[in-house]
């Protein structure tokens, strides 16, 4: 299991994720990041034009996926 982080870029600012989640692979972490983006988009108050992106980052700090909130 490896730790992955899911910072969110929204309105020009980044909300960091200092805790992260444990996943068995980068693929599983990326799917989780996509689900987070879908959950954000499902909020009726979500501004889908704000350019919000959920970024999936591995423990070394490398971005492995980006999921746009639509």
N, C-alpha and C positions, 0 to 999 in steps of 0.2 A: 504494500500500500504506500502511496506517495501523497504528499500534501499539495493541493492546488488552491490558488487564490482567485477571487472573482471581483476585482475592482470594477466600479461602474463609472463610466465617463458620461456626464450629463451637463448640458448647458455650459460647456467649456471648463468644467471642474471635474476632478476625479475623487470619488468616494472610495477610500482604500478599504481593503479587506485584510485585517491583521490576523485573523484567526484561520481562515481557509477551511477546507474539507479534505478528507482522505478518500482517495479513489484508487482503484486497481490499475487504471491506465489513463493516458491522456485522452483517449477516445471517450471513455466514460465521463471524465471531467468535462469534456467539451459538450457532451449531451446535457449534462447538468447545467452548464452555462447557457445553453439554448433554452432550457426550461425556465431558468431565471429570467431571461429576456422575454419569454412568452408570458410569464407571470406578471412582469412589470407592465407589459402591453395590455394585459387584461384589466388593469385598474382603470375605471371610468375617468379618472382625473389625469391619466397619463397624457402628456403632450408628445404625440408621436412624431412631431416635427422638430423636436429638440435635439435630435442627433444622438440619442442615448445609445450607448454601446456597453455590453457586458463583455469584459475581457477575461480570458482564462489564462492564468499565469502559473507556470510550474515553480517548484521550490527554488530553482536557480534564478528566477526572475524573468525567464523567457516567456513571451506571449506566445501561446500555442493556438489560440482561437479568439475570434471576435464575433459577437452576435449582436446585430443591430436590433433595437427594439422597434417593431413596426406595428 
